[in-house]
Amino acid sequence: MLRPVDPSASPPPAAYRVPWRVLRDDAAHPIVINDGAESADFVRVFRDDDTGFDRTQLWGQVLPTERIELCLCASDLDEVVVTLAWFRQNDGLEYVWRFVV
């Protein structure tokens, strides 16, 4: 629904940019980088592939510029979906982001 913009109202907060970047030079071993300015807390990685069950890795806290290699050797690279879940210290909310290689 459209509504008029009140010029005296304060602007909404800026959107939170997903902090992850994936280097796919080697599709079986993508490198996940925290490209954000803040650490990501309680990071968990879920790998859903054709093996019939989810695989989970607990990464804990991932600092800015930290790189983590993800091994997808046992997966069908055309079918695997990787999901990252993490918490932000600023708001305590859980965020989820998915990618494919």
LUMKE-659827 format. One line per 3 residues: number of its first residue (from 1); their letters; for each residue x negated, y, z of N, C-alpha, C. Coordinates in nm, 4 decimals. Atoms other than C-alpha are relative to their C-alpha. Example, Ala and Ser with C-alpha at 12.3 -4.5 7.8 and 13.67 -1.06 7.14 Angstrom:
<nodes>
1) as) -0.0890/-0.1190/0.0000/-1.2300/-0.4500/0.7800/-0.0900/0.1200/0.0000 | 0.0820/-0.1190/-0.0060/-1.3670/-0.1060/0.7140/0.0770/0.1090/0.0730
</nodes>
This chain:
<nodes>
1) mlr) -0.0833/-0.1166/0.0000/0.0000/0.0000/0.0000/-0.0885/0.1239/0.0000 | 0.0754/-0.1243/0.0077/-0.1335/0.3399/-0.0949/0.0483/0.0966/0.1069 | -0.0361/-0.1021/-0.0972/-0.1421/0.6167/0.1598/-0.0905/0.1196/-0.0234
4) pvd) 0.0842/-0.1185/0.0206/-0.2690/0.9714/0.1502/-0.1194/-0.0009/0.0952 | 0.1206/-0.0099/-0.0813/-0.6179/1.0361/0.2807/0.0059/0.1295/0.0789 | 0.0002/-0.1171/-0.0877/-0.6279/1.2702/0.5775/-0.1417/0.0552/0.0060
7) psa) 0.1371/-0.0532/0.0021/-0.9318/1.4974/0.5288/-0.0580/0.0250/0.1386 | 0.0515/-0.0243/-0.1346/-0.9553/1.5613/0.9039/-0.0341/-0.1301/0.0741 | 0.0282/0.1284/-0.0652/-0.9762/1.1891/0.9884/-0.1463/-0.0387/-0.0214
10) spp) 0.1385/0.0447/0.0154/-1.3158/1.0379/1.0499/-0.0042/-0.1155/-0.1004 | 0.0081/0.1054/0.1016/-1.4351/0.8078/0.7713/-0.0091/-0.1375/0.0656 | 0.0108/0.1353/-0.0554/-1.4105/0.4326/0.8223/-0.1469/-0.0408/0.0093
13) paa) 0.1395/0.0430/-0.0097/-1.7285/0.2536/0.9281/-0.0450/-0.0649/-0.1297 | 0.0556/0.0608/0.1206/-1.9577/0.1372/0.6525/0.0145/-0.1522/0.0077 | -0.0134/0.1463/0.0048/-1.9111/-0.2224/0.5414/-0.1316/-0.0648/0.0406
16) yrv) 0.1190/0.0767/-0.0406/-2.1511/-0.4779/0.6866/-0.0489/-0.0792/-0.1198 | 0.0607/0.0699/0.1125/-2.3828/-0.6047/0.4147/-0.0530/-0.1349/0.0464 | 0.0509/0.1329/-0.0320/-2.4528/-0.9777/0.4205/-0.1526/0.0059/-0.0062
19) pwr) 0.1444/-0.0201/-0.0055/-2.8186/-0.9973/0.5259/-0.0831/-0.1031/-0.0760 | 0.0762/0.1101/0.0572/-2.9145/-1.3102/0.3330/-0.0341/0.0215/-0.1462 | 0.0436/0.0049/0.1391/-3.1120/-1.3384/0.0121/-0.0570/-0.1395/-0.0211
22) vlr) 0.0445/0.1363/0.0278/-3.1876/-1.6734/-0.1529/-0.0931/0.0016/-0.1203 | 0.0938/0.0180/0.1110/-3.4947/-1.7442/-0.3641/0.0195/-0.1411/-0.0526 | -0.0331/0.1292/0.0599/-3.4096/-2.0248/-0.6041/-0.1071/-0.0471/-0.0986
25) dda) 0.1082/0.0420/0.0898/-3.7501/-2.0797/-0.7685/-0.0058/-0.1520/-0.0113 | -0.0085/0.1458/-0.0031/-3.7281/-2.4462/-0.6652/0.1393/-0.0327/0.0527 | -0.1406/0.0206/-0.0376/-3.3588/-2.5433/-0.6626/0.0155/-0.1007/0.1134
28) ahp) -0.0090/0.0997/-0.1065/-3.4228/-2.8417/-0.4332/-0.0511/0.0538/0.1334 | 0.0538/-0.0613/-0.1219/-3.5998/-2.6142/-0.1818/0.0217/0.1516/-0.0041 | -0.0217/-0.1445/-0.0006/-3.4309/-2.2718/-0.1825/-0.0520/0.0613/0.1299
31) ivi) 0.0498/-0.0722/-0.1170/-3.5782/-2.0156/0.0553/0.1032/0.1060/0.0364 | -0.0990/-0.0947/-0.0509/-3.3297/-1.8210/0.2662/-0.0749/0.1053/0.0801 | 0.0697/-0.1120/-0.0641/-3.4504/-1.4769/0.3772/0.1020/0.0893/0.0689
34) ndg) -0.0813/-0.1019/-0.0674/-3.2976/-1.2485/0.6385/-0.0483/0.1340/-0.0518 | 0.0367/-0.1242/0.0673/-3.3092/-0.9360/0.4243/0.0607/0.1210/0.0700 | -0.0644/-0.1090/-0.0724/-3.1199/-0.7275/0.6811/-0.0946/0.0680/0.0969
37) aes) 0.0794/-0.0779/-0.0944/-3.2425/-0.4784/0.9376/0.0092/-0.0526/0.1425 | -0.0177/0.0518/-0.1355/-3.1255/-0.6781/1.2412/-0.0092/-0.1528/-0.0011 | 0.0088/0.1455/-0.0095/-3.1688/-1.0317/1.3667/0.1391/-0.0610/-0.0089
40) adf) -0.1242/0.0777/0.0037/-2.9008/-1.2935/1.3062/-0.0119/-0.1051/0.1099 | 0.0064/0.0875/-0.1168/-2.8188/-1.4947/1.6176/0.0800/-0.1278/-0.0195 | -0.0672/0.1307/0.0002/-2.7179/-1.8598/1.6596/0.0341/-0.0435/-0.1426
43) vrv) -0.0210/0.0333/0.1417/-2.7594/-1.9262/1.2863/0.0132/-0.1510/-0.0146 | -0.0230/0.1407/0.0313/-2.6194/-2.2581/1.1688/0.0177/-0.0119/-0.1500 | -0.0088/0.0238/0.1438/-2.6453/-2.4030/0.8201/0.0730/-0.1321/-0.0196
46) frd) -0.0793/0.1189/0.0307/-2.3875/-2.6483/0.6901/-0.0188/-0.0321/-0.1475 | 0.0195/0.0433/0.1379/-2.4619/-2.8466/0.3772/0.1090/-0.1003/-0.0332 | -0.1079/0.0870/0.0435/-2.1586/-2.9964/0.2087/-0.0379/-0.0531/-0.1375
49) ddt) 0.0418/0.0573/0.1273/-2.2571/-3.2391/-0.0656/0.0760/-0.1293/-0.0268 | -0.0726/0.1185/0.0445/-2.1492/-3.5556/-0.2394/-0.0299/-0.1256/0.0821 | 0.0284/0.1167/-0.0827/-2.2778/-3.7835/0.0365/0.1197/-0.0385/0.0864
52) gfd) -0.1213/0.0328/-0.0739/-1.9343/-3.7707/0.2006/0.0042/0.0537/0.1413 | -0.0043/-0.0590/-0.1337/-2.0318/-3.5912/0.5213/-0.0808/0.1292/-0.0002 | 0.0700/-0.1277/-0.0121/-2.1501/-3.2480/0.6279/-0.1306/-0.0206/0.0756
55) rtq) 0.1272/0.0007/-0.0715/-2.5066/-3.1961/0.7349/-0.0192/0.1381/0.0599 | 0.0132/-0.1263/-0.0717/-2.5774/-2.9274/0.9926/-0.1420/0.0164/0.0514 | 0.1291/-0.0358/-0.0582/-2.9003/-2.7528/1.0884/0.0219/0.1203/0.0896
58) lwg) -0.0066/-0.1142/-0.0911/-2.9358/-2.5184/1.3839/-0.1305/0.0774/-0.0120 | 0.1189/-0.0818/0.0185/-3.1762/-2.2355/1.3069/-0.0236/0.0950/0.1172 | 0.0161/-0.0930/-0.1116/-3.1173/-2.0254/1.6184/-0.0025/0.1437/-0.0482
61) qvl) 0.0107/-0.1402/0.0392/-3.2212/-1.6625/1.5866/-0.0932/0.0123/-0.1202 | 0.0814/-0.0244/0.1192/-3.3497/-1.5521/1.2450/-0.0283/0.1500/-0.0039 | 0.0421/-0.1404/-0.0055/-3.5462/-1.2273/1.2565/-0.0018/0.0629/-0.1385
64) pte) 0.0110/-0.0670/0.1289/-3.5549/-0.9638/0.9809/-0.1288/-0.0407/-0.0714 | 0.1070/0.0426/0.0920/-3.7810/-1.0675/0.6894/-0.0417/-0.1455/0.0187 | 0.0358/0.1411/-0.0207/-3.8004/-1.4251/0.8240/0.0516/-0.0835/-0.1166
67) rie) -0.0329/0.0901/0.1112/-3.7996/-1.6943/0.5536/0.0097/-0.1421/0.0525 | -0.0169/0.1395/-0.0397/-3.6683/-2.0467/0.6021/0.0296/-0.0817/-0.1246 | -0.0201/0.0881/0.1156/-3.6957/-2.3228/0.3447/0.1060/-0.1041/0.0345
70) lcl) -0.1077/0.0973/-0.0166/-3.3916/-2.5448/0.3037/-0.0263/-0.1163/-0.0947 | 0.0272/0.1172/0.0825/-3.4536/-2.8997/0.1796/0.1318/-0.0629/-0.0456 | -0.1201/0.0589/0.0592/-3.1808/-3.0227/-0.0562/-0.0346/-0.1205/-0.0865
73) cas) 0.0490/0.1109/0.0826/-3.3764/-3.3181/-0.1971/0.1000/-0.1137/-0.0129 | -0.0921/0.1139/0.0013/-3.1121/-3.5776/-0.1053/0.1361/0.0359/-0.0583 | -0.1301/-0.0459/0.0484/-2.8280/-3.3725/-0.2544/0.0046/0.0082/-0.1513
76) dld) -0.0232/-0.0284/0.1415/-2.6810/-3.3475/-0.6006/0.0086/0.1521/-0.0118 | 0.0094/-0.1460/0.0030/-2.7798/-2.9881/-0.6766/0.1154/0.0661/-0.0746 | -0.1164/-0.0547/0.0701/-2.4790/-2.9421/-0.9064/0.1246/-0.0005/0.0883
79) evv) -0.1182/0.0153/-0.0856/-2.2413/-3.0289/-0.6220/-0.0147/0.0629/0.1389 | 0.0203/-0.0442/-0.1378/-2.3974/-2.8970/-0.3017/0.0438/0.1445/0.0205 | -0.0387/-0.1343/-0.0434/-2.2525/-2.5932/-0.1220/-0.0625/0.0212/0.1374
82) vtl) 0.0671/-0.0314/-0.1258/-2.4540/-2.4306/0.1575/0.0764/0.1136/0.0669 | -0.0712/-0.1014/-0.0774/-2.2764/-2.2337/0.4304/-0.0878/0.0429/0.1165 | 0.0718/-0.0551/-0.1147/-2.4534/-2.0049/0.6766/0.1007/0.0677/0.0910
85) awf) -0.0837/-0.0655/-0.1004/-2.2792/-1.8970/0.9971/-0.0929/0.0630/0.1029 | 0.0855/-0.0697/-0.0958/-2.4256/-1.6419/1.2397/0.0816/0.1026/0.0769 | -0.0601/-0.1048/-0.0808/-2.3420/-1.3849/1.5052/-0.0872/0.1243/-0.0090
88) rqn) 0.0711/-0.1283/-0.0066/-2.4350/-1.0163/1.5106/-0.0024/0.0477/0.1439 | 0.0086/-0.0549/-0.1351/-2.5571/-0.8560/1.8313/0.0866/0.1242/0.0144 | -0.0733/-0.1263/-0.0075/-2.3808/-0.5292/1.7445/0.1463/-0.0172/0.0378
91) dgl) -0.1441/0.0138/-0.0241/-2.0273/-0.6637/1.7535/0.0410/-0.1352/0.0578 | -0.0306/0.1301/-0.0573/-2.0485/-1.0251/1.8755/0.0901/-0.0867/-0.0845 | -0.0863/0.0773/0.0888/-1.8452/-1.1471/1.5783/-0.0801/-0.1049/-0.0756
94) eyv) 0.0634/0.1028/0.0816/-1.9206/-1.4615/1.3830/0.0265/0.0287/-0.1472 | -0.0093/-0.0224/0.1434/-1.9879/-1.4232/1.0104/-0.0354/-0.1291/-0.0723 | 0.0239/0.1197/0.0793/-1.9894/-1.6902/0.7412/-0.0232/0.0424/-0.1440
97) wrf) 0.0325/-0.0288/0.1399/-2.1435/-1.6828/0.3925/-0.0396/-0.1290/-0.0677 | 0.0272/0.1225/0.0734/-2.1632/-1.9563/0.1294/-0.0746/0.0309/-0.1293 | 0.0663/-0.0152/0.1286/-2.3888/-2.0068/-0.1708/-0.0247/-0.1370/-0.0618
100) vv) 0.0357/0.1207/0.0748/-2.4733/-2.2652/-0.4354/-0.1333/0.0263/-0.0678 | 0.1282/-0.0176/0.0673/-2.8044/-2.3302/-0.6053/0.0218/-0.0135/-0.1487
</nodes>
